[in-house]
Amino acid sequence: MPGITLKNVKKCYGAYEAIHHLDLEVADGEFLCLLGPSGCGKTTTLRMIAGLENLSSGELAVGARIVDCPETATFIAPEKRGMGLVFQSYALWPHLTIEQNVEFGLKLRKVAKAERQKRTAEVMEALGIGKYGKRYPSQLSGGQQQRVALARMLAVNPEVLLLDEPLSNLDARLRLEMRAELKRIHSQFSTTIVFVTHDQWEAMTLADTIAVMNEGTLQQLGKPDDIYERPANRFVAEFVGSPPINILEFDQTGELVTGAKRFMSMRHPEISGIGSVGIRPEAISLVPAKDNLAEGDFGAPAKVAAILPTGGSWIIELESGEETVFMNTHIAPSVREGDRMWFRVPAPALNVFDLNGDRIFEADEVLAKAAA
């Protein structure tokens, strides 16, 4: 399967620039998620890869073949790019049986009947819809219809599979099942997949690599763990994570912020220009008193303001001076509302951002990267 390369790609609609100088590479056989809020440019990027939108400038290549480059007047039509596209709506033919829907693309390609039937049966069996072949789409559940849409694309053996928020119409249980199904499909067929979603958990659970976008600009490209644990900037830190990351603004004057400033100046006097510090809720734990802090921990006194059970985990609201922070735990809390404790955060769990919101890599991170 081929990889996909976008070089300095721009997409404009009149004076509005929807995509700004995008450089992105999807490796052969990779599962890449384009993640971001509505209007960030992720679907536009997918449509440019598919050939449904023309580049305004830049270059798009699939494997060694350039498929769109305005500067050289190169444009390969969508049907000649060897790609399969699955939309948010399943777009199944209601008057055709499931079997006929799946083999539809093969018929358009004039594949021989025997080969067409063989390929259709194989793909339907692989996706667990073989027994529904004689039914019609209206007789299937949403999850089953989604499998049919995927089977129709996989039947034509596309070099690249493009998925535009295909799970957003499903309920929570079906979405979970289909996430597992997509992982299995990727493992079995080794297809290069580009998946568009605004759901961070879909991206984290499905992707080999995540491209976080905002306002037409690529914010960070990396493995799911890197995106979560080492966000490149505050946008990525605040967009990815539930409950959201706690942000201590260094232009504020509260007790907690003052303590954080003191802690950072003592631990890393070489770092200047700090604009904020981010703390993931699960990085916080509670101890009875200051004496219980480990060496190198950041901590502060706090009052338990609220305990919010979410089913399997608990969100605890903590008031420290004038600031509020949230912690998340999977262990049933022994504290009660009104209890006064100290919260602690290991120093490596602090995400430090400069005045522009970009991540400041601390000394230990730099050394770790150099050793790797």
C-alpha positions as CSV (number, residue, x, y, z in Angstrom):
1,M,0.0,0.0,0.0
2,P,1.3,3.5,-0.8
3,G,2.0,6.4,1.5
4,I,0.6,9.9,1.1
5,T,2.6,13.1,1.1
6,L,1.4,16.7,1.3
7,K,4.0,19.4,0.7
8,N,3.3,23.0,1.6
9,V,-0.4,22.5,0.7
10,K,-2.8,25.5,0.8
11,K,-6.5,25.5,0.2
12,C,-8.4,28.8,-0.3
13,Y,-12.0,29.6,-0.8
14,G,-11.9,33.1,-2.3
15,A,-9.9,35.2,0.2
16,Y,-10.4,32.7,3.0
17,E,-7.5,30.3,3.5
18,A,-8.9,27.1,5.0
19,I,-5.5,25.2,5.0
20,H,-2.2,26.9,5.7
21,H,1.0,25.5,4.4
22,L,0.3,21.9,5.4
23,D,3.2,19.4,5.4
24,L,2.0,15.9,6.3
25,E,3.2,12.4,5.5
26,V,1.2,9.3,6.0
27,A,3.4,6.2,5.9
28,D,2.7,3.0,3.9
29,G,0.2,1.0,5.9
30,E,-0.2,3.6,8.6
31,F,-3.5,4.4,10.4
32,L,-3.5,8.3,10.7
33,C,-6.2,10.2,12.5
34,L,-6.9,13.9,11.6
35,L,-8.2,15.3,14.9
36,G,-9.5,18.7,15.7
37,P,-12.6,20.8,16.4
38,S,-15.3,21.6,13.8
39,G,-13.9,23.9,11.1
40,C,-10.3,23.1,11.7
41,G,-9.7,21.8,8.2
42,K,-9.5,18.1,8.8
43,T,-12.4,17.1,6.4
44,T,-11.0,19.6,3.8
45,T,-7.7,17.8,4.0
46,L,-9.4,14.4,3.5
47,R,-11.3,15.7,0.5
48,M,-8.1,17.0,-1.1
49,I,-6.5,13.6,-0.6
50,A,-9.6,12.0,-2.2
51,G,-9.6,14.4,-5.1
52,L,-13.0,16.0,-4.2
53,E,-11.2,19.3,-3.6
54,N,-8.4,20.8,-5.6
55,L,-5.3,22.2,-4.0
56,S,-4.8,26.0,-4.2
57,S,-1.1,25.4,-4.1
58,G,1.5,22.9,-3.0
59,E,1.8,19.2,-3.9
60,L,0.0,16.0,-3.1
61,A,1.5,12.6,-3.9
62,V,0.3,9.0,-3.4
63,G,3.3,6.8,-3.3
64,A,5.7,8.0,-6.1
65,R,2.8,9.5,-8.1
66,I,1.9,13.2,-7.9
67,V,-1.9,13.4,-8.0
68,D,-2.4,17.1,-7.5
69,C,-0.1,20.0,-8.1
70,P,-1.5,23.3,-9.4
71,E,2.0,24.6,-10.2
72,T,2.4,21.9,-12.9
73,A,-1.3,21.7,-13.8
74,T,-1.3,18.0,-12.5
75,F,-4.6,16.6,-11.3
76,I,-5.6,12.9,-11.2
77,A,-9.3,12.3,-11.0
78,P,-10.7,10.7,-7.8
79,E,-11.7,7.5,-9.5
80,K,-8.1,7.0,-10.7
81,R,-6.4,7.4,-7.3
82,G,-7.1,3.9,-6.0
83,M,-8.8,5.2,-2.9
84,G,-12.0,4.2,-1.0
85,L,-14.0,6.9,0.8
86,V,-16.5,6.2,3.6
87,F,-18.7,9.2,4.5
88,Q,-20.4,10.0,7.8
89,S,-23.7,8.9,6.1
90,Y,-23.4,5.3,4.9
91,A,-24.8,6.1,1.4
92,L,-26.1,2.6,0.9
93,W,-28.4,1.9,-2.0
94,P,-31.8,1.2,-0.3
95,H,-33.2,-0.9,-3.2
96,L,-30.2,-3.2,-3.4
97,T,-29.5,-6.1,-1.1
98,I,-26.5,-6.1,1.2
99,E,-24.7,-8.4,-1.2
100,Q,-25.5,-6.2,-4.1
101,N,-24.3,-3.1,-2.2
102,V,-21.0,-4.6,-1.4
103,E,-20.3,-5.8,-5.0
104,F,-21.5,-2.5,-6.5
105,G,-18.0,-1.1,-6.9
106,L,-16.7,-4.3,-8.4
107,K,-19.5,-4.2,-11.0
108,L,-18.5,-0.6,-12.0
109,R,-15.0,-1.9,-12.5
110,K,-16.4,-4.7,-14.7
111,V,-14.9,-7.5,-12.6
112,A,-15.9,-10.9,-13.8
113,K,-19.0,-12.3,-12.0
114,A,-17.2,-15.3,-10.4
115,E,-14.4,-13.2,-9.1
116,R,-16.9,-10.5,-8.0
117,Q,-18.9,-13.0,-6.0
118,K,-15.8,-14.6,-4.4
119,R,-14.4,-11.2,-3.3
120,T,-17.8,-10.0,-2.0
121,A,-18.3,-13.2,0.0
122,E,-14.7,-13.0,1.5
123,V,-15.1,-9.4,2.6
124,M,-18.6,-9.8,4.0
125,E,-17.4,-12.9,6.0
126,A,-14.4,-11.0,7.3
127,L,-16.6,-8.2,8.6
128,G,-19.2,-10.5,10.1
129,I,-22.1,-9.6,7.8
130,G,-22.1,-12.7,5.6
131,K,-25.5,-13.9,6.9
132,Y,-27.1,-10.6,6.0
133,G,-26.4,-10.8,2.2
134,K,-30.1,-11.1,1.1
135,R,-31.3,-8.4,3.5
136,Y,-31.8,-4.7,2.6
137,P,-30.1,-1.8,4.4
138,S,-33.3,-0.8,6.2
139,Q,-33.3,-4.2,7.9
140,L,-29.9,-3.7,9.5
141,S,-28.8,-1.8,12.6
142,G,-26.6,1.3,12.3
143,G,-23.5,-0.7,13.2
144,Q,-24.3,-3.4,10.6
145,Q,-24.9,-0.7,8.0
146,Q,-21.5,0.8,8.8
147,R,-19.9,-2.6,8.3
148,V,-21.6,-2.8,4.9
149,A,-20.2,0.6,3.9
150,L,-16.7,-0.5,4.9
151,A,-17.1,-3.9,3.1
152,R,-18.1,-2.1,-0.1
153,M,-14.9,-0.1,0.0
154,L,-12.7,-3.0,1.0
155,A,-14.2,-5.2,-1.7
156,V,-12.5,-3.1,-4.4
157,N,-9.2,-3.4,-2.6
158,P,-8.4,0.3,-2.3
159,E,-4.8,1.3,-1.8
160,V,-5.9,4.0,0.7
161,L,-9.1,4.0,2.8
162,L,-10.4,7.4,3.8
163,L,-13.0,7.6,6.6
164,D,-14.8,10.9,7.3
165,E,-16.3,10.6,10.9
166,P,-17.9,7.3,10.0
167,L,-18.9,6.4,13.7
168,S,-20.5,9.7,14.7
169,N,-24.1,8.4,14.0
170,L,-23.7,5.3,16.2
171,D,-24.6,5.0,19.9
172,A,-21.8,4.5,22.5
173,R,-21.8,0.7,22.5
174,L,-21.8,0.4,18.7
175,R,-19.0,3.0,18.5
176,L,-16.9,0.9,20.8
177,E,-17.6,-2.2,18.7
178,M,-16.8,-0.4,15.5
179,R,-13.5,1.0,16.9
180,A,-12.4,-2.6,17.6
181,E,-13.6,-3.6,14.1
182,L,-11.6,-0.9,12.5
183,K,-8.5,-1.9,14.4
184,R,-9.0,-5.5,13.2
185,I,-9.6,-4.4,9.6
186,H,-6.3,-2.4,9.6
187,S,-4.4,-5.3,11.0
188,Q,-5.9,-7.8,8.6
189,F,-5.8,-5.8,5.4
190,S,-2.8,-3.6,6.1
191,T,-4.5,-0.7,4.3
192,T,-3.3,2.9,4.6
193,I,-6.1,4.6,6.5
194,V,-6.8,8.3,7.0
195,F,-9.5,8.8,9.6
196,V,-11.2,12.1,10.4
197,T,-12.7,12.7,13.8
198,H,-13.3,15.3,16.5
199,D,-13.5,12.6,19.1
200,Q,-10.2,12.4,21.0
201,W,-10.9,8.9,22.3
202,E,-11.5,7.6,18.8
203,A,-8.1,9.0,17.8
204,M,-6.3,7.8,20.8
205,T,-7.6,4.2,20.6
206,L,-7.4,3.8,16.8
207,A,-4.5,5.7,15.4
208,D,-0.8,4.8,14.9
209,T,-0.3,8.5,14.5
210,I,-2.5,11.6,15.3
211,A,-2.4,14.9,13.4
212,V,-4.0,17.6,15.6
213,M,-5.3,20.5,13.6
214,N,-6.8,23.9,14.5
215,E,-7.8,26.7,12.2
216,G,-6.3,25.1,9.1
217,T,-2.9,24.6,10.8
218,L,-1.2,21.4,11.9
219,Q,-0.5,21.8,15.6
220,Q,1.2,18.5,16.4
221,L,1.9,15.2,14.6
222,G,2.9,12.2,16.8
223,K,2.0,9.0,18.5
224,P,-1.0,9.0,20.8
225,D,1.1,8.8,23.9
226,D,3.2,11.8,22.8
227,I,0.2,13.8,21.9
228,Y,-1.3,13.3,25.4
229,E,1.8,13.3,27.6
230,R,3.9,15.9,25.7
231,P,1.5,18.3,24.0
232,A,3.3,20.7,21.7
233,N,1.2,23.7,22.8
234,R,-1.7,24.7,25.0
235,F,-4.2,24.1,22.3
236,V,-3.3,20.4,22.0
237,A,-3.0,20.1,25.8
238,E,-6.5,21.5,26.3
239,F,-8.2,19.8,23.4
240,V,-7.0,16.3,24.2
241,G,-7.9,14.9,27.6
242,S,-11.1,14.3,29.7
243,P,-11.4,15.8,32.2
244,P,-9.5,18.7,30.6
245,I,-6.0,19.6,31.7
246,N,-5.7,22.1,34.6
247,I,-4.0,25.3,33.5
248,L,-2.2,27.6,36.0
249,E,-1.9,31.1,34.4
250,F,1.4,32.7,35.4
251,D,0.0,36.2,34.9
252,Q,-2.4,35.6,37.8
253,T,-1.5,36.3,41.5
254,G,-3.3,33.6,43.4
255,E,-1.6,31.5,46.1
256,L,-1.5,28.4,43.9
257,V,0.1,30.2,40.9
258,T,2.5,32.0,43.2
259,G,3.6,28.6,44.6
260,A,4.0,27.2,41.1
261,K,6.2,30.1,40.1
262,R,8.3,29.6,43.2
263,F,8.6,25.8,42.5
264,M,9.6,26.4,38.8
265,S,12.2,29.0,39.7
266,M,13.8,26.7,42.3
267,R,13.7,23.5,40.1
268,H,14.6,25.1,36.8
269,P,16.1,28.6,37.3
270,E,17.4,28.3,33.7
271,I,13.9,28.4,32.3
272,S,12.4,31.9,31.7
273,G,9.4,33.3,30.0
274,I,6.9,30.8,31.5
275,G,3.3,31.7,30.6
276,S,1.5,28.8,32.2
277,V,1.8,25.3,33.6
278,G,-0.6,22.4,32.8
279,I,-1.4,19.5,35.1
280,R,-3.3,16.5,33.9
281,P,-6.1,15.5,36.4
282,E,-4.8,11.9,36.8
283,A,-1.3,13.2,37.7
284,I,-2.7,14.7,41.0
285,S,-2.9,12.7,44.2
286,L,-3.8,13.7,47.7
287,V,-1.7,13.4,50.9
288,P,-2.6,14.4,54.5
289,A,0.1,17.1,54.9
290,K,3.0,18.9,53.4
291,D,5.4,16.5,55.1
292,N,4.0,13.7,53.0
293,L,5.2,15.2,49.7
294,A,8.1,13.4,48.1
295,E,11.3,15.2,47.2
296,G,10.8,17.1,43.9
297,D,7.0,17.1,44.1
298,F,4.9,20.2,43.4
299,G,2.2,20.5,46.1
300,A,-0.2,22.9,47.7
301,P,-2.9,22.9,50.4
302,A,-6.4,22.3,49.1
303,K,-10.0,21.8,50.3
304,V,-12.2,19.0,48.8
305,A,-15.0,21.0,47.2
306,A,-16.9,18.2,45.4
307,I,-16.6,14.5,44.6
308,L,-18.2,13.5,41.2
309,P,-18.6,9.8,40.5
310,T,-18.5,9.0,36.7
311,G,-18.9,5.2,36.9
312,G,-15.6,3.5,37.4
313,S,-13.8,6.7,38.2
314,W,-14.2,9.8,40.3
315,I,-13.5,13.5,39.6
316,I,-12.5,15.4,42.7
317,E,-12.8,19.2,42.7
318,L,-10.1,20.9,44.8
319,E,-10.1,24.5,45.9
320,S,-6.6,25.9,46.6
321,G,-6.7,29.6,47.5
322,E,-8.7,31.3,44.8
323,E,-8.0,28.6,42.2
324,T,-9.8,25.4,41.4
325,V,-8.2,22.2,40.1
326,F,-9.7,18.9,39.2
327,M,-8.1,15.5,39.8
328,N,-9.2,12.1,38.4
329,T,-8.9,8.8,40.2
330,H,-10.0,5.2,39.5
331,I,-9.7,4.3,43.2
332,A,-12.8,5.1,45.4
333,P,-11.8,8.2,47.3
334,S,-11.6,8.0,51.1
335,V,-11.9,11.8,51.5
336,R,-15.2,13.7,51.9
337,E,-16.3,17.1,50.9
338,G,-14.9,19.8,53.1
339,D,-11.7,17.8,54.0
340,R,-8.5,19.8,53.9
341,M,-5.5,18.0,52.4
342,W,-2.4,18.6,50.3
343,F,-2.4,17.7,46.6
344,R,0.9,16.5,45.0
345,V,2.1,16.4,41.4
346,P,5.4,14.7,40.4
347,A,7.6,17.3,38.7
348,P,7.9,15.4,35.4
349,A,4.0,15.5,35.1
350,L,4.1,19.3,34.8
351,N,3.5,20.6,31.3
352,V,5.3,24.0,31.0
353,F,4.3,26.5,28.3
354,D,5.8,29.8,27.2
355,L,4.0,33.1,26.8
356,N,2.9,32.1,23.3
357,G,1.5,28.9,24.6
358,D,4.2,26.7,23.1
359,R,5.7,23.8,25.1
360,I,8.9,24.4,27.0
361,F,10.9,21.2,27.0
362,E,12.5,20.8,30.4
363,A,16.1,19.7,30.9
364,D,15.2,16.1,31.7
365,E,13.1,15.8,28.6
366,V,15.9,17.1,26.4
367,L,18.3,14.6,27.9
368,A,15.9,11.8,27.4
369,K,15.4,12.7,23.8
370,A,19.1,12.9,23.3
371,A,19.6,9.5,24.9
372,A,16.9,8.0,22.6
